[in-house]
Amino acid sequence: MSDFRSDFSQRFEKLITAFEFKSTLPKVETVVALLLTNRMRRVFSSWLTGGRAFMADKPSDLVQGTLDMLILKTLALEPIHGYGIAVRLEQMSKGVFRPNAGSLFMAIQRLQRDGLIKGEWKSSENNRRAKYYVLTDQGHKRLNSETREWGRQVAAIARILEAS
């Protein structure tokens, strides 16, 4: 587990450093379809890059947009660094959600750009330099509204799945 943590931390820190020095990143278009059946619920994400498509149907895939909400919820509990967010999400979901460093990094950058979270470099519990993120007032408001909307959507999906 410590090798995973070290590898993840190094990759995440490299991503943050690279992003701070490069103003443009390649754009990726995402298409998400939700398959609703009585037997299974899966999310198929199709990443279209340069004409090539990748289909992911692992149980750990997230519906588009939910990673942002889950990060906001994690930060509502306490300020935490990027690796800590990933670990907390995995713990709270009992291993169902394991966001990769790249997806987490892009979501954190998007949330910062939108003014929903703030980041500050501090020493971690291991005396290593890490960027700690905290929820802003605007982030609290967005979390509350997205949580209400998510509850409404989940209830609607449950009604559809329970229909005979």
Phi and psi in degrees as GROMACS dihedral restraints (atoms count N, CA, C in turn):
[ dihedral_restraints ]
;  ai    aj    ak    al  type     phi  dphi    fc
    3     4     5     6     1   -68.4    20    10
    4     5     6     7     1   -32.8    20    10
    6     7     8     9     1   -64.8    20    10
    7     8     9    10     1   -41.8    20    10
    9    10    11    12     1   -61.1    20    10
   10    11    12    13     1   -46.4    20    10
   12    13    14    15     1   -61.2    20    10
   13    14    15    16     1   -45.6    20    10
   15    16    17    18     1   -63.7    20    10
   16    17    18    19     1   -45.9    20    10
   18    19    20    21     1   -62.2    20    10
   19    20    21    22     1   -46.1    20    10
   21    22    23    24     1   -61.7    20    10
   22    23    24    25     1   -47.1    20    10
   24    25    26    27     1   -60.3    20    10
   25    26    27    28     1   -42.6    20    10
   27    28    29    30     1   -65.5    20    10
   28    29    30    31     1   -45.0    20    10
   30    31    32    33     1   -63.7    20    10
   31    32    33    34     1   -41.4    20    10
   33    34    35    36     1   -66.0    20    10
   34    35    36    37     1   -42.8    20    10
   36    37    38    39     1   -64.9    20    10
   37    38    39    40     1   -38.8    20    10
   39    40    41    42     1   -63.4    20    10
   40    41    42    43     1   -40.8    20    10
   42    43    44    45     1   -62.2    20    10
   43    44    45    46     1   -44.2    20    10
   45    46    47    48     1   -63.0    20    10
   46    47    48    49     1   -46.5    20    10
   48    49    50    51     1   -62.7    20    10
   49    50    51    52     1   -45.2    20    10
   51    52    53    54     1   -62.2    20    10
   52    53    54    55     1   -40.8    20    10
   54    55    56    57     1   -66.8    20    10
   55    56    57    58     1   -37.1    20    10
   57    58    59    60     1   -67.1    20    10
   58    59    60    61     1   -24.1    20    10
   60    61    62    63     1   -99.4    20    10
   61    62    63    64     1   -13.7    20    10
   63    64    65    66     1  -116.9    20    10
   64    65    66    67     1   129.7    20    10
   66    67    68    69     1   -89.7    20    10
   67    68    69    70     1   -13.4    20    10
   69    70    71    72     1  -125.5    20    10
   70    71    72    73     1   139.4    20    10
   72    73    74    75     1  -123.2    20    10
   73    74    75    76     1   152.3    20    10
   75    76    77    78     1   -61.5    20    10
   76    77    78    79     1   140.6    20    10
   78    79    80    81     1   -89.1    20    10
   79    80    81    82     1   138.5    20    10
   81    82    83    84     1  -123.1    20    10
   82    83    84    85     1   132.8    20    10
   84    85    86    87     1   -96.2    20    10
   85    86    87    88     1   131.9    20    10
   87    88    89    90     1  -113.2    20    10
   88    89    90    91     1   135.1    20    10
   90    91    92    93     1  -122.5    20    10
   91    92    93    94     1   127.4    20    10
   93    94    95    96     1  -123.8    20    10
   94    95    96    97     1   134.7    20    10
   96    97    98    99     1  -125.9    20    10
   97    98    99   100     1   137.9    20    10
   99   100   101   102     1  -107.3    20    10
  100   101   102   103     1   119.9    20    10
  102   103   104   105     1   -92.3    20    10
  103   104   105   106     1   117.4    20    10
  105   106   107   108     1  -109.0    20    10
  106   107   108   109     1   112.4    20    10
  108   109   110   111     1  -136.1    20    10
  109   110   111   112     1   168.6    20    10
  111   112   113   114     1   -73.7    20    10
  112   113   114   115     1   -26.4    20    10
  114   115   116   117     1   -89.3    20    10
  115   116   117   118     1   -37.5    20    10
  117   118   119   120     1  -146.7    20    10
  118   119   120   121     1   152.0    20    10
  120   121   122   123     1  -125.0    20    10
  121   122   123   124     1   120.0    20    10
  123   124   125   126     1  -134.0    20    10
  124   125   126   127     1   153.7    20    10
  126   127   128   129     1  -114.1    20    10
  127   128   129   130     1   126.0    20    10
  129   130   131   132     1  -108.1    20    10
  130   131   132   133     1   116.8    20    10
  132   133   134   135     1  -103.7    20    10
  133   134   135   136     1   130.7    20    10
  135   136   137   138     1  -114.3    20    10
  136   137   138   139     1   113.9    20    10
  138   139   140   141     1   -97.5    20    10
  139   140   141   142     1   115.8    20    10
  141   142   143   144     1  -102.0    20    10
  142   143   144   145     1   109.0    20    10
  144   145   146   147     1  -132.4    20    10
  145   146   147   148     1   118.1    20    10
  147   148   149   150     1    55.9    20    10
  148   149   150   151     1    36.1    20    10
  150   151   152   153     1    86.8    20    10
  151   152   153   154     1    -8.9    20    10
  153   154   155   156     1   -98.6    20    10
  154   155   156   157     1   142.0    20    10
  156   157   158   159     1  -118.8    20    10
  157   158   159   160     1   141.1    20    10
  159   160   161   162     1  -122.5    20    10
  160   161   162   163     1   125.3    20    10
  162   163   164   165     1  -106.1    20    10
  163   164   165   166     1   125.9    20    10
  165   166   167   168     1  -116.7    20    10
  166   167   168   169     1   128.1    20    10
  168   169   170   171     1  -132.4    20    10
  169   170   171   172     1    31.6    20    10
  171   172   173   174     1   -72.9    20    10
  172   173   174   175     1   150.3    20    10
  174   175   176   177     1   -61.2    20    10
  175   176   177   178     1   -19.7    20    10
  177   178   179   180     1   -85.0    20    10
  178   179   180   181     1    -3.3    20    10
  180   181   182   183     1   -64.9    20    10
  181   182   183   184     1   144.3    20    10
  183   184   185   186     1  -105.6    20    10
  184   185   186   187     1   146.1    20    10
  186   187   188   189     1   -63.1    20    10
  187   188   189   190     1   139.6    20    10
  189   190   191   192     1   -53.1    20    10
  190   191   192   193     1   131.0    20    10
  192   193   194   195     1    96.1    20    10
  193   194   195   196     1   -19.7    20    10
  195   196   197   198     1   -75.7    20    10
  196   197   198   199     1   -26.5    20    10
  198   199   200   201     1   -60.7    20    10
  199   200   201   202     1   -42.0    20    10
  201   202   203   204     1   -58.4    20    10
  202   203   204   205     1   -46.1    20    10
  204   205   206   207     1   -63.3    20    10
  205   206   207   208     1   -40.8    20    10
  207   208   209   210     1   -68.0    20    10
  208   209   210   211     1   -36.2    20    10
  210   211   212   213     1   -64.9    20    10
  211   212   213   214     1   -45.0    20    10
  213   214   215   216     1   -58.9    20    10
  214   215   216   217     1   -42.5    20    10
  216   217   218   219     1   -63.7    20    10
  217   218   219   220     1   -42.2    20    10
  219   220   221   222     1   -61.3    20    10
  220   221   222   223     1   -42.9    20    10
  222   223   224   225     1   -73.9    20    10
  223   224   225   226     1   -20.7    20    10
  225   226   227   228     1   -67.7    20    10
  226   227   228   229     1   -24.1    20    10
  228   229   230   231     1   -78.5    20    10
  229   230   231   232     1   -39.9    20    10
  231   232   233   234     1  -174.2    20    10
  232   233   234   235     1   155.0    20    10
  234   235   236   237     1   -63.9    20    10
  235   236   237   238     1   139.4    20    10
  237   238   239   240     1  -155.6    20    10
  238   239   240   241     1   157.0    20    10
  240   241   242   243     1   -88.1    20    10
  241   242   243   244     1   170.8    20    10
  243   244   245   246     1   -55.6    20    10
  244   245   246   247     1   -47.2    20    10
  246   247   248   249     1   -63.3    20    10
  247   248   249   250     1   -39.1    20    10
  249   250   251   252     1   -62.2    20    10
  250   251   252   253     1   -35.7    20    10
  252   253   254   255     1   -62.2    20    10
  253   254   255   256     1   -46.8    20    10
  255   256   257   258     1   -60.8    20    10
  256   257   258   259     1   -44.9    20    10
  258   259   260   261     1   -64.6    20    10
  259   260   261   262     1   -44.9    20    10
  261   262   263   264     1   -62.3    20    10
  262   263   264   265     1   -42.4    20    10
  264   265   266   267     1   -62.2    20    10
  265   266   267   268     1   -41.6    20    10
  267   268   269   270     1   -65.7    20    10
  268   269   270   271     1   -41.3    20    10
  270   271   272   273     1   -64.8    20    10
  271   272   273   274     1   -49.3    20    10
  273   274   275   276     1   -66.4    20    10
  274   275   276   277     1   -30.4    20    10
  276   277   278   279     1   -90.4    20    10
  277   278   279   280     1     4.5    20    10
  279   280   281   282     1    55.4    20    10
  280   281   282   283     1    42.8    20    10
  282   283   284   285     1    86.2    20    10
  283   284   285   286     1    -0.6    20    10
  285   286   287   288     1   -72.9    20    10
  286   287   288   289     1   -43.1    20    10
  288   289   290   291     1  -104.7    20    10
  289   290   291   292     1   122.6    20    10
  291   292   293   294     1  -130.7    20    10
  292   293   294   295     1    82.3    20    10
  294   295   296   297     1   -65.8    20    10
  295   296   297   298     1   137.2    20    10
  297   298   299   300     1   -80.3    20    10
  298   299   300   301     1   163.0    20    10
  300   301   302   303     1   -58.9    20    10
  301   302   303   304     1   -41.0    20    10
  303   304   305   306     1   -64.9    20    10
  304   305   306   307     1   -45.9    20    10
  306   307   308   309     1   -64.1    20    10
  307   308   309   310     1   -42.9    20    10
  309   310   311   312     1   -64.0    20    10
  310   311   312   313     1   -43.6    20    10
  312   313   314   315     1   -59.8    20    10
  313   314   315   316     1   -47.3    20    10
  315   316   317   318     1   -64.0    20    10
  316   317   318   319     1   -40.2    20    10
  318   319   320   321     1   -65.1    20    10
  319   320   321   322     1   -43.1    20    10
  321   322   323   324     1   -63.5    20    10
  322   323   324   325     1   -42.8    20    10
  324   325   326   327     1   -62.2    20    10
  325   326   327   328     1   -42.0    20    10
  327   328   329   330     1   -63.3    20    10
  328   329   330   331     1   -43.9    20    10
  330   331   332   333     1   -65.5    20    10
  331   332   333   334     1   -37.2    20    10
  333   334   335   336     1   -66.4    20    10
  334   335   336   337     1   -46.1    20    10
  336   337   338   339     1   -59.5    20    10
  337   338   339   340     1   -35.9    20    10
  339   340   341   342     1   -81.6    20    10
  340   341   342   343     1    -1.1    20    10
  342   343   344   345     1    76.5    20    10
  343   344   345   346     1    18.8    20    10
  345   346   347   348     1   -89.5    20    10
  346   347   348   349     1   -24.0    20    10
  348   349   350   351     1  -138.0    20    10
  349   350   351   352     1   159.1    20    10
  351   352   353   354     1  -123.6    20    10
  352   353   354   355     1   147.4    20    10
  354   355   356   357     1  -119.4    20    10
  355   356   357   358     1   144.5    20    10
  357   358   359   360     1  -143.9    20    10
  358   359   360   361     1   132.1    20    10
  360   361   362   363     1   -74.4    20    10
  361   362   363   364     1   129.6    20    10
  363   364   365   366     1  -144.7    20    10
  364   365   366   367     1   172.8    20    10
  366   367   368   369     1   -82.5    20    10
  367   368   369   370     1   135.0    20    10
  369   370   371   372     1   -82.9    20    10
  370   371   372   373     1  -178.9    20    10
  372   373   374   375     1   -64.1    20    10
  373   374   375   376     1   -17.8    20    10
  375   376   377   378     1   -98.3    20    10
  376   377   378   379     1    13.3    20    10
  378   379   380   381     1    60.0    20    10
  379   380   381   382     1    31.5    20    10
  381   382   383   384     1  -107.1    20    10
  382   383   384   385     1   152.5    20    10
  384   385   386   387     1   -73.9    20    10
  385   386   387   388     1   127.4    20    10
  387   388   389   390     1  -144.7    20    10
  388   389   390   391     1   149.4    20    10
  390   391   392   393     1   -91.4    20    10
  391   392   393   394     1   116.9    20    10
  393   394   395   396     1   -94.8    20    10
  394   395   396   397     1   137.8    20    10
  396   397   398   399     1  -111.8    20    10
  397   398   399   400     1   144.5    20    10
  399   400   401   402     1  -135.5    20    10
  400   401   402   403     1   146.5    20    10
  402   403   404   405     1   -76.0    20    10
  403   404   405   406     1   135.6    20    10
  405   406   407   408     1   -89.1    20    10
  406   407   408   409     1   172.7    20    10
  408   409   410   411     1   -59.4    20    10
  409   410   411   412     1   -41.6    20    10
  411   412   413   414     1   -63.4    20    10
  412   413   414   415     1   -35.9    20    10
  414   415   416   417     1   -64.9    20    10
  415   416   417   418     1   -39.5    20    10
  417   418   419   420     1   -61.9    20    10
  418   419   420   421     1   -43.8    20    10
  420   421   422   423     1   -63.0    20    10
  421   422   423   424     1   -44.3    20    10
  423   424   425   426     1   -63.7    20    10
  424   425   426   427     1   -42.1    20    10
  426   427   428   429     1   -59.7    20    10
  427   428   429   430     1   -45.4    20    10
  429   430   431   432     1   -61.9    20    10
  430   431   432   433     1   -44.5    20    10
  432   433   434   435     1   -69.5    20    10
  433   434   435   436     1   -40.1    20    10
  435   436   437   438     1   -68.4    20    10
  436   437   438   439     1   -34.7    20    10
  438   439   440   441     1   -65.1    20    10
  439   440   441   442     1   -43.6    20    10
  441   442   443   444     1   -61.6    20    10
  442   443   444   445     1   -46.0    20    10
  444   445   446   447     1   -64.6    20    10
  445   446   447   448     1   -41.5    20    10
  447   448   449   450     1   -61.1    20    10
  448   449   450   451     1   -44.3    20    10
  450   451   452   453     1   -59.4    20    10
  451   452   453   454     1   -41.0    20    10
  453   454   455   456     1   -63.9    20    10
  454   455   456   457     1   -43.4    20    10
  456   457   458   459     1   -68.4    20    10
  457   458   459   460     1   -41.1    20    10
  459   460   461   462     1   -62.4    20    10
  460   461   462   463     1   -42.0    20    10
  462   463   464   465     1   -62.2    20    10
  463   464   465   466     1   -40.1    20    10
  465   466   467   468     1   -66.6    20    10
  466   467   468   469     1   -42.0    20    10
  468   469   470   471     1   -64.4    20    10
  469   470   471   472     1   -41.4    20    10
  471   472   473   474     1   -60.6    20    10
  472   473   474   475     1   -41.2    20    10
  474   475   476   477     1   -61.9    20    10
  475   476   477   478     1   -41.5    20    10
  477   478   479   480     1   -64.8    20    10
  478   479   480   481     1   -44.5    20    10
  480   481   482   483     1   -67.9    20    10
  481   482   483   484     1   -28.5    20    10
  483   484   485   486     1   -83.3    20    10
  484   485   486   487     1   -12.7    20    10
  486   487   488   489     1   -65.3    20    10
  487   488   489   490     1   142.6    20    10
